[in-house]
Amino acid sequence: MSLQQEHDSAQQPEPLAYPFWTTEGLGLHPDYRPLRDQPLARVRLPYGEDAWLATRHEDVRSVLSDTRFSLAEAVRRDQPRISPMPRTGGGGLISIDAPDHTRMRSLLSKEFTARRIELLRDRIRAIADELLDRMMETGPPADLVENFAFPLPMTLICELVGVPYADHRHVRDWADTVCSGSAPPQAIQRQAAEFFALMGSWVEARRREPADDLLTILVQACDRDKTITEEELTGVLNELLVGGFVTTTNQIANFFSLLLLPAEGDEDLLARLRAQPGLVPKAVEELLRYVPLLNGLTLPRYAMEDIELGGVLVRAGEPVVISQAAANRDPDVFPDPDRLVLDRPVTAQHVSFGHGIHYCLGAHLARLELQVALEQVMTRMPELRLAVPVEELRWRSKEFFSGLRELPVSW
């Protein structure tokens, strides 16, 4: 069969409804499994045009790394999406391709190298200890999300950027809105205007008084070096703030929800990590692979020419969405993929942070925050346990990220 024939035969009269929402918990939706044994599937998101869905590890990495698939093109199209409002350019990194992406990312990439981020370990540990001190002073039970998982990465990214402490709550409110997936368009537009005006006030403050922070770097790149525009400055600033804590907040709670439950064979995962603290970095990588964090945040990429992918001919102008969660459970890459193995041998790279030029800028920071979070909670709260029955845990439903609304714990 020719690629054209495969392309035509793969077209389905009724594309699959996507995303495959999981009602609760962190299991991968079963509808992904049969898709690995066939070429790309045609899917229909709640809004926008139909798309191809890539779920296999090899195909997902190809889409993420092949520059013939464009993120920028989505801004000009009726892009497949889960919310009524389409993603606009906004001046940030996630809506542009090279060479503009290379130009803008280079401004900050040296600030997020592994060596540079490692210097923050003591500060992250200090923030974690301060939060745990407050929890222990108040006493159990406590919500690990509100009292720890949220403020740890939130405080750090705001400090790195240079956000005034009094405005931290506005960053959180804005992130809650844009990540909910259900906020009315009018509410998003109104809050966006308010938040971008607030960011503008921070920019003006740095113009008057530079500091040792990321905001100053961006302001100087705009004003002195003329390497970015004002729109690009605020676009990148917005992405730094929202992307800099929302995913890590959800993952801290997700990780502990798994570690506090009996795993396969009733293994006490937390006890094992306490006994083998050197295993924490490897455990973080396995948890990143295992947890299907991204539910519907499938930013579409458009083929800029005819491209063979997964045995299918994707025509120029057709969008492709990917499932990083499904790729991370590909049995051809990760043996026994549905089992959480804290010391899993690193034989392949998960794609939780992406791949290619759009690989997560803050990946090293997220890794370090997750490592410190595990280490400090395990050390300070050796008797940590759930404070409610498992069935009473409240999970986010049909939002961009999988996660818990609260994680009541005792110790």
C-alpha atoms as one frame of an Amber mdcrd trajectory, in Angstrom:
protein
   0.000   0.000   0.000   1.366   3.448  -0.908   1.700   6.247   1.623  -1.148
   8.059  -0.132  -3.350   4.985   0.209  -2.385   4.637   3.853  -3.171   8.311
   4.338  -6.604   7.921   2.766  -7.445   4.644   4.494  -6.423   6.011   7.886
  -8.979   8.804   7.556 -11.882   7.935   9.812 -15.473   9.038   9.146 -15.770
   9.880  12.839 -12.463  10.828  14.471 -11.926   9.720  18.054 -13.014  12.200
  20.701  -9.861  13.555  22.346  -8.399  14.016  24.941  -9.156  10.760  26.683
 -10.096  12.188  30.054  -9.275  10.117  33.128 -11.943  10.564  35.765  -9.604
  10.275  38.730  -6.188   9.073  39.752  -3.000   8.830  37.737  -3.638   5.834
  35.532  -3.125   6.152  31.788  -6.454   6.022  29.964  -6.959   2.544  28.430
  -7.897   3.988  25.019  -4.229   4.768  24.385  -3.116   1.136  24.392  -4.734
  -0.076  21.150  -3.485   3.028  19.315   0.131   1.885  19.649  -0.565  -1.053
  17.331  -1.816   1.059  14.434  -0.686   4.129  12.473  -1.519   7.605  13.673
  -5.129   8.067  14.743  -7.478  10.824  13.666  -8.879  12.742  16.643 -11.313
  15.562  17.272 -10.716  17.918  20.172 -13.578  19.958  21.664 -12.650  22.935
  19.466 -10.800  23.477  16.201 -10.079  21.257  13.229  -9.399  17.526  13.337
  -5.846  16.348  13.896  -3.543  13.358  13.824  -2.606  11.906  17.211   0.871
  10.476  17.851   1.218   8.172  20.862   4.291   6.023  20.213   7.584   7.153
  21.715   9.393   7.257  18.374   6.621   9.210  16.659   6.264  11.699  19.506
   9.986  12.422  19.543   9.911  12.867  15.775   7.124  15.442  15.957   8.891
  17.319  18.758  12.268  17.443  17.011  11.408  17.741  13.299  11.475  21.437
  12.401   9.055  20.751   9.551   6.350  20.598  12.213   5.505  24.171  13.204
   4.103  25.537  16.469   3.871  29.048  15.034   1.525  27.964  12.247  -1.145
  27.068  14.815  -1.653  30.750  15.611  -2.870  31.327  12.047  -5.206  28.324
  11.963  -8.345  26.984  13.632  -6.070  24.997  15.887  -7.339  21.864  17.687
  -7.729  22.730  21.358  -9.680  21.944  24.525 -10.814  25.486  25.349 -12.911
  27.928  23.323 -10.156  30.522  23.086  -7.410  29.710  20.569  -3.775  30.101
  21.545  -2.464  33.410  20.244   1.129  34.371  19.513   1.518  36.351  22.710
   5.219  36.884  22.096   6.338  33.853  24.119   8.523  30.861  23.333   5.796
  28.245  22.922   4.243  29.901  19.885   7.295  30.468  17.707   9.744  28.444
  15.629  13.429  28.889  14.856  15.184  31.242  14.254  13.056  33.527  16.472
  12.839  30.809  19.103  16.632  30.434  19.134  17.109  34.181  19.478  14.752
  34.509  22.426  15.651  31.319  24.253  19.361  32.183  24.158  18.659  35.161
  26.436  17.755  32.874  29.313  19.260  29.479  28.556  22.511  30.186  30.419
  20.458  30.995  33.541  18.899  27.507  33.509  21.915  25.259  32.959  22.337
  22.307  35.320  25.410  23.903  36.911  23.674  27.240  37.476  20.516  25.650
  38.856  22.495  23.437  41.255  23.573  26.624  43.039  19.937  27.044  44.102
  19.799  23.785  46.069  20.370  25.425  49.450  17.762  28.116  48.759  15.189
  25.529  47.685  15.940  23.498  50.813  15.547  26.607  52.981  12.143  27.416
  51.463  11.050  23.792  51.919  12.155  23.752  55.558  10.369  27.018  56.297
   7.142  25.628  54.871   7.509  22.369  56.786   8.258  24.294  59.986   4.932
  26.094  59.622   3.096  22.834  59.007   4.649  21.189  62.032   3.947  24.185
  64.260   0.269  24.099  63.269   0.152  20.330  63.535  -1.590  17.616  61.540
  -3.647  17.132  59.520  -2.587  19.518  56.782  -3.030  19.949  53.049   0.293
  19.173  51.386  -0.824  20.998  48.225  -1.742  24.330  49.791   0.970  24.335
  52.443   3.905  22.873  50.518   3.491  21.784  46.888   2.146  25.144  45.784
   4.302  27.662  47.698   7.654  25.889  47.179   8.039  26.301  43.381   5.873
  29.432  43.370   8.113  31.260  45.814  11.266  30.253  43.995  10.201  31.257
  40.465   8.881  34.589  41.733  12.205  35.230  43.466  14.189  34.307  40.350
  12.053  36.509  38.120  11.897  39.422  40.553   8.184  39.556  41.371   7.362
  41.691  44.429   6.222  39.481  47.300   2.880  41.304  47.547   2.092  40.283
  43.950   2.753  36.540  44.332  -0.964  35.923  44.883  -1.797  37.576  41.557
   0.545  35.177  39.774  -1.257  32.261  41.353  -4.712  33.606  40.520  -3.725
  34.101  36.874  -2.207  30.618  36.617  -5.331  29.064  38.133  -7.441  30.756
  35.473  -5.401  29.908  32.382  -4.799  26.302  33.454  -8.365  25.467  34.418
  -9.532  24.789  30.867 -13.039  25.888  31.824 -12.824  29.615  32.551 -15.167
  31.690  30.339 -13.364  33.576  27.556 -14.587  36.924  28.893 -13.128  36.172
  32.327  -9.804  35.141  30.795  -9.626  38.302  28.692 -10.480  40.527  31.645
  -7.947  38.879  33.943  -5.307  38.815  31.195  -5.604  42.583  30.788  -5.178
  43.056  34.538  -2.237  40.662  34.829  -0.358  42.005  31.815  -0.813  45.526
  33.193   0.678  44.288  36.468   3.633  42.772  34.624   4.059  46.115  32.900
   4.459  47.778  36.284   7.228  45.317  37.191   8.971  46.059  33.899   8.861
  49.811  34.553  10.221  49.255  38.053  13.203  47.367  36.635  13.797  50.115
  34.092  14.147  52.528  36.990  16.068  50.162  39.248  17.805  47.085  37.737
  18.380  44.049  39.968  19.972  40.618  39.862  16.978  38.776  38.432  15.516
  37.375  35.217  13.249  40.367  34.726  16.250  42.677  34.527  17.859  40.425
  31.903  14.714  40.646  29.773  14.336  44.403  30.234  17.943  45.036  29.222
  17.580  42.751  26.206  14.604  44.840  25.147  15.871  48.343  25.939  19.640
  48.182  25.645  20.364  45.336  23.233  17.169  45.563  21.141  17.135  41.765
  20.786  13.499  41.356  21.856  10.388  43.478  21.540   8.152  44.705  24.349
   5.532  42.094  23.376   8.153  39.327  23.456   9.351  40.517  26.860   5.920
  40.208  28.475   5.188  37.000  26.572   8.291  35.267  27.904   7.717  36.721
  31.370   4.203  35.271  31.435   5.457  31.829  30.377   8.266  31.882  32.938
   5.860  32.603  35.776   3.057  30.202  34.884   5.265  27.412  33.549   7.728
  27.932  36.374   5.533  26.547  39.113   2.221  25.025  37.941   3.623  21.744
  36.640   5.969  21.272  39.605   3.179  22.021  42.072   1.030  19.300  40.536
   3.916  16.844  40.344   4.921  17.224  44.004   1.392  16.275  45.059   1.132
  13.557  42.406   4.437  12.015  43.491   3.451  11.865  47.148   0.000  10.501
  46.338   1.743   7.548  44.659   4.433   7.116  47.275   1.880   7.047  50.095
  -0.071   4.185  48.519   1.014   0.537  48.486   2.679  -0.213  45.169   2.772
  -3.540  43.384   3.600  -6.240  45.908   2.717  -3.827  48.756   6.196  -2.303
  48.592   6.588   0.725  50.885   8.098   3.151  48.387   8.690   5.955  50.869
  10.430   3.577  53.271  12.683   2.440  50.459  13.612   5.996  49.553  14.340
   6.809  53.186  16.611   3.773  53.379  18.271   4.643  50.050  18.315   8.449
  49.770  20.786   8.200  46.907  17.945   6.730  44.867  15.957   9.993  44.890
  17.259  11.444  41.568  16.519   8.218  39.709  13.135   7.925  41.448  12.230
  11.447  40.318  12.941  10.482  36.697  10.795   7.360  36.995   7.959   9.304
  38.589   8.193  11.909  35.826   7.883   9.106  33.280   5.065   7.338  35.086
   2.757  10.232  35.949   0.516  11.315  33.020   0.669  15.010  33.924  -0.461
  16.564  30.670  -4.109  15.757  30.086  -5.189  18.086  27.345  -2.259  20.441
  26.877  -1.510  19.039  23.446  -0.166  22.075  21.604  -0.701  21.268  17.919
   2.121  21.302  15.402   1.357  21.785  11.722   3.149  19.948   8.940   4.753
  22.546   6.669   5.218  19.937   3.928   4.182  16.336   3.317   5.862  14.222
   6.015   5.836  10.473   6.628   5.137   9.783  10.274   4.340   6.450  11.850
   3.552   4.862   8.496   1.141   7.651   7.566   1.549  10.537   5.159   0.760
  13.737   7.021  -0.114  16.302   4.394   1.172  19.875   4.450  -1.229  21.967
   6.504  -2.468  19.120   8.704  -2.061  19.405  12.498  -0.568  16.734  14.738
  -1.088  16.514  18.491   0.984  14.263  20.705   0.507  12.372  23.945   3.648
  12.515  26.040   1.906  10.385  28.664   1.272   7.588  26.169   4.817   7.827
  24.791   6.193   7.434  28.310   4.272   4.150  28.643   5.429   2.710  25.306
   6.321  -0.959  26.026   8.770  -1.024  23.105  10.866   1.541  24.976  10.068
   1.023  28.677   9.706  -2.634  29.775   6.680  -3.232  32.001   5.722   0.423
  31.480   2.630   0.482  33.710   4.680  -0.441  36.775   6.372   2.190  38.926
   9.988   1.032  39.331  11.969   3.536  41.401  15.339   2.173  40.309  14.363
   1.579  36.675  17.510   1.351  34.510  17.838   4.398  32.303  17.694   2.797
  28.869  15.695   5.566  27.191  14.644   9.127  27.890  11.103   9.991  28.900
   9.534  12.919  27.076   7.878  14.612  30.043   9.993  17.715  29.439   9.564
  17.488  25.689  12.288  17.011  23.102  14.050  19.110  20.491  14.334  22.900
  20.499  11.257  23.336  22.701  12.640  21.082  25.447  11.509  22.613  28.742
  13.726  25.560  29.637  13.217  24.912  33.354  13.746  21.134  33.306  16.817
  21.265  35.571  14.999  23.550  38.010  11.952  21.273  38.148  14.130  18.214
  38.729  15.958  19.903  41.598  12.754  21.147  43.226  11.221  17.675  43.039
  14.343  16.061  44.483  14.510  18.510  47.384  10.770  18.206  48.033  11.049
  14.423  48.378  14.197  14.592  50.496  12.961  17.213  52.955   9.478  15.816
  53.495  10.851  12.302  53.990  13.444  13.560  56.461  11.258  15.963  58.399
   8.110  13.820  58.415   9.187  10.177  58.703   5.655   9.057  59.624   3.935
  10.847  56.741   0.621   9.236  55.773  -2.698  10.067  54.136  -5.158  11.738
  56.482  -8.220  10.579  54.526  -9.208   7.339  52.786  -7.891   7.063  49.233
 -11.386   7.231  47.777 -11.887  10.681  49.321  -9.015  12.283  47.409 -10.351
  14.954  45.023  -8.780  14.928  41.560  -8.866  17.654  38.944 -11.202  16.759
  36.101 -10.907  17.850  32.467  -8.176  20.382  33.129  -4.822  20.865  31.440
  -2.948  19.006  34.176  -3.639  15.840  36.147  -3.451  16.520  39.838  -5.068
  16.703  43.224  -7.098  19.604  44.534  -5.894  18.765  48.036  -3.662  16.117
  49.587  -4.601  15.817  53.289  -1.723  14.255  55.216  -0.779  13.517  58.779
   2.525  12.645  60.434
